[in-house]
Amino acid sequence: GLINVTLKGQLCGETVIVQRVHPAFAASVHEDIEAITAHLASHSLLTPRLIRTKTGDLCAVDSEKRPWRVLTFIEGSFSHDRLPSAALAKEAGHVVGRHHRAVADLSWSYVHTRPGIHDIDYRRAGLQSAADAHKSHRLARDVADLSARLAPLRPLLLPQSASQLRHAHGDLKASNILFDADGRGLCLVDFDTLALMAWPFEMGDAIRSWCNPRREDEPGAEIELDLYRAALSGYREGARDLELGDAEIDLLPRGLLTIAVELALRFLADALEERYFSFDSERYATQGDHNLVRAKGQIELALSVHASLAALEQVTHEELAALAQ
């Protein structure tokens, strides 16, 4: 993964997932994970569950104060870095719709919180801080040039308080959805980013991953309307009686645009700081080089979304009108 070290192992004869959690997440995140996955299970949804230690703790903390955790393994499951077909996009939408319907009645105050989540001004300030601190970095000029391409999109970006807050997974990229061998959607994984969040950001992050047929570090990123329509169709069917506000539905395409720009800003900052996102050392010389390519991909995607806003708005209303309050 981009963040956590993830391994498959054996515990008492059962296959399990073992993870060393990134320093950005405190051990307290596991209280949120336990509460939400227990709630999902109570609604008969398939979900990975934390396996407690012998002392009853939800995780173990090592000498570097990094949490380690063990999770149940979802047998017969597969994940994809990208969704190559409308059928998979529809299944992904269905899984997330079921998830959102299940957590709609959840009462929980999140223990672990992180600053700046989907706060575009916070991310812009983060990039400026990185640029000021790394003026002599060999990629500084490239980062500045790419950042300038985002300036025309600024008036369309959404504030953090774009709409009401709902229980959200927080990282609905394609690889966090499990499918069976026949391509049917099973469940979500990776619950470190659970939070209360505006729905246009939650689903915007999903769409930017599901409906771009390119990998995150592959050139030619664009939004594909067929995948977008399929994803929203699946979401409507999975969410069923979940009620969304008209404003939430209206803002989804701009939420998608904001997420793409936000992630571009994060990749650009880490191209200079080289400390957060992991990188493929076989393909790139440094962390910065890989992050620069990722940033280019998100900028291409943002520009594609901007060019397609009218069409995206039309499809959104056609597919999600049934969920409007």
LINHUHU-V317679 format. One record per pair of residues at least 24 apart in sequence whose C-alpha atoms are under 8 Angstrom apart, sorted by the first residue. I is the first residue (numbers start at 0). J is the second residue. If there is no record, write none. Layout:
i=(I | I)
j=(J | J)
This chain:
i=(0 | 1 | 1 | 1 | 2 | 2 | 2 | 14 | 14 | 15 | 15 | 15 | 15 | 16 | 16 | 16 | 16 | 17 | 17 | 17 | 17 | 18 | 18 | 18 | 19 | 19 | 19 | 19 | 20 | 20 | 20 | 20 | 21 | 22 | 24 | 24 | 25 | 25 | 25 | 26 | 26 | 26 | 26 | 27 | 27 | 28 | 28 | 28 | 29 | 29 | 29 | 30 | 30 | 31 | 31 | 31 | 31 | 32 | 32 | 32 | 33 | 34 | 35 | 38 | 38 | 38 | 39 | 39 | 39 | 42 | 44 | 44 | 45 | 45 | 46 | 46 | 46 | 46 | 47 | 47 | 47 | 47 | 75 | 75 | 76 | 76 | 76 | 76 | 76 | 77 | 77 | 77 | 77 | 78 | 78 | 78 | 78 | 78 | 78 | 79 | 79 | 79 | 80 | 80 | 80 | 81 | 81 | 81 | 81 | 81 | 81 | 81 | 81 | 82 | 82 | 82 | 82 | 83 | 84 | 85 | 85 | 85 | 85 | 86 | 86 | 87 | 87 | 87 | 88 | 88 | 88 | 88 | 88 | 88 | 88 | 89 | 89 | 89 | 89 | 89 | 89 | 89 | 90 | 90 | 90 | 90 | 90 | 91 | 91 | 91 | 91 | 91 | 91 | 92 | 92 | 92 | 92 | 92 | 92 | 92 | 92 | 93 | 93 | 93 | 93 | 93 | 93 | 93 | 93 | 94 | 94 | 94 | 94 | 94 | 94 | 94 | 95 | 95 | 95 | 95 | 96 | 96 | 96 | 96 | 96 | 96 | 96 | 97 | 97 | 97 | 98 | 99 | 99 | 99 | 99 | 100 | 100 | 100 | 100 | 100 | 102 | 103 | 103 | 103 | 105 | 109 | 109 | 112 | 116 | 117 | 117 | 117 | 117 | 118 | 118 | 119 | 119 | 119 | 119 | 119 | 119 | 122 | 122 | 122 | 123 | 125 | 125 | 126 | 126 | 126 | 126 | 127 | 129 | 129 | 129 | 129 | 130 | 130 | 133 | 133 | 136 | 138 | 138 | 138 | 139 | 142 | 142 | 142 | 145 | 145 | 146 | 146 | 148 | 149 | 149 | 152 | 155 | 155 | 156 | 156 | 156 | 156 | 157 | 157 | 157 | 159 | 160 | 161 | 161 | 162 | 162 | 162 | 162 | 162 | 163 | 163 | 163 | 164 | 164 | 164 | 164 | 165 | 165 | 165 | 165 | 166 | 166 | 166 | 166 | 167 | 167 | 167 | 167 | 167 | 167 | 168 | 168 | 168 | 168 | 169 | 169 | 169 | 169 | 170 | 170 | 170 | 171 | 171 | 171 | 171 | 171 | 172 | 172 | 172 | 172 | 172 | 173 | 173 | 173 | 198 | 198 | 199 | 199 | 199 | 199 | 199 | 199 | 199 | 199 | 200 | 200 | 200 | 200 | 200 | 202 | 202 | 202 | 203 | 203 | 203 | 203 | 203 | 203 | 203 | 203 | 204 | 204 | 204 | 204 | 206 | 206 | 207 | 207 | 207 | 207 | 211 | 215 | 215 | 215 | 216 | 216 | 216 | 216 | 216 | 217 | 217 | 217 | 218 | 218 | 219 | 219 | 220 | 220 | 220 | 220 | 220 | 221 | 221 | 221 | 221 | 221 | 222 | 222 | 222 | 222 | 224 | 224 | 227 | 228 | 228 | 228 | 231 | 231 | 231 | 232 | 232 | 235 | 235 | 235 | 235 | 239 | 240 | 241 | 242 | 242 | 242 | 243 | 243 | 243 | 244 | 244 | 245 | 245 | 248 | 248 | 248 | 248 | 249 | 249 | 249 | 251 | 251 | 252 | 252 | 252 | 252 | 252 | 253 | 255 | 256 | 256 | 256 | 257 | 259 | 259 | 259 | 259 | 260 | 260 | 260 | 262 | 262 | 263 | 263 | 263 | 263 | 263 | 263 | 264 | 265 | 266 | 266 | 266 | 266 | 267 | 267)
j=(277 | 276 | 277 | 278 | 275 | 276 | 277 | 71 | 72 | 69 | 70 | 71 | 72 | 69 | 70 | 71 | 72 | 67 | 68 | 69 | 70 | 67 | 68 | 69 | 65 | 66 | 67 | 68 | 65 | 66 | 67 | 68 | 65 | 65 | 111 | 191 | 65 | 66 | 111 | 58 | 60 | 65 | 66 | 110 | 111 | 110 | 111 | 191 | 57 | 58 | 191 | 57 | 110 | 109 | 110 | 111 | 193 | 190 | 191 | 193 | 57 | 107 | 102 | 101 | 102 | 105 | 98 | 101 | 102 | 101 | 98 | 186 | 185 | 186 | 73 | 186 | 187 | 188 | 71 | 72 | 73 | 188 | 179 | 180 | 177 | 178 | 179 | 180 | 185 | 177 | 178 | 179 | 180 | 173 | 174 | 175 | 176 | 177 | 178 | 173 | 174 | 176 | 173 | 174 | 214 | 173 | 174 | 208 | 209 | 211 | 212 | 213 | 214 | 173 | 209 | 210 | 212 | 212 | 226 | 225 | 226 | 229 | 230 | 182 | 229 | 182 | 183 | 184 | 209 | 210 | 226 | 227 | 229 | 230 | 233 | 226 | 229 | 230 | 231 | 232 | 233 | 234 | 182 | 183 | 184 | 230 | 233 | 173 | 176 | 184 | 230 | 233 | 234 | 229 | 230 | 231 | 232 | 233 | 234 | 235 | 237 | 184 | 230 | 233 | 234 | 235 | 236 | 237 | 238 | 176 | 184 | 185 | 186 | 187 | 234 | 237 | 187 | 234 | 237 | 238 | 233 | 234 | 235 | 236 | 237 | 238 | 239 | 234 | 237 | 238 | 238 | 166 | 167 | 238 | 241 | 237 | 238 | 239 | 240 | 241 | 166 | 165 | 166 | 241 | 166 | 193 | 194 | 194 | 159 | 159 | 200 | 258 | 261 | 158 | 159 | 156 | 157 | 158 | 159 | 257 | 261 | 261 | 264 | 265 | 264 | 265 | 268 | 264 | 265 | 267 | 268 | 268 | 268 | 269 | 271 | 272 | 268 | 271 | 271 | 272 | 271 | 270 | 271 | 287 | 271 | 267 | 270 | 291 | 295 | 298 | 264 | 267 | 298 | 260 | 298 | 305 | 253 | 257 | 253 | 254 | 256 | 257 | 253 | 254 | 257 | 197 | 197 | 197 | 199 | 197 | 198 | 199 | 246 | 247 | 196 | 197 | 198 | 195 | 196 | 197 | 198 | 195 | 196 | 197 | 198 | 193 | 194 | 195 | 196 | 193 | 194 | 195 | 196 | 198 | 201 | 192 | 193 | 194 | 201 | 193 | 194 | 196 | 201 | 201 | 204 | 205 | 201 | 202 | 204 | 205 | 208 | 204 | 205 | 207 | 208 | 209 | 205 | 208 | 209 | 247 | 251 | 247 | 248 | 250 | 251 | 252 | 253 | 254 | 255 | 251 | 254 | 255 | 257 | 258 | 251 | 254 | 255 | 251 | 252 | 253 | 254 | 255 | 256 | 257 | 258 | 254 | 255 | 258 | 259 | 230 | 255 | 255 | 258 | 259 | 300 | 300 | 293 | 296 | 297 | 289 | 292 | 293 | 295 | 296 | 292 | 293 | 296 | 295 | 296 | 296 | 299 | 296 | 297 | 299 | 300 | 303 | 299 | 300 | 301 | 303 | 304 | 300 | 303 | 304 | 307 | 310 | 311 | 311 | 314 | 315 | 318 | 315 | 318 | 319 | 318 | 319 | 318 | 319 | 321 | 322 | 322 | 322 | 322 | 322 | 323 | 324 | 322 | 323 | 324 | 323 | 324 | 323 | 324 | 315 | 316 | 319 | 323 | 312 | 315 | 316 | 312 | 315 | 304 | 308 | 311 | 312 | 315 | 308 | 304 | 301 | 304 | 305 | 301 | 297 | 298 | 300 | 301 | 297 | 298 | 301 | 294 | 297 | 293 | 294 | 295 | 296 | 297 | 298 | 294 | 294 | 290 | 291 | 293 | 294 | 291 | 294)
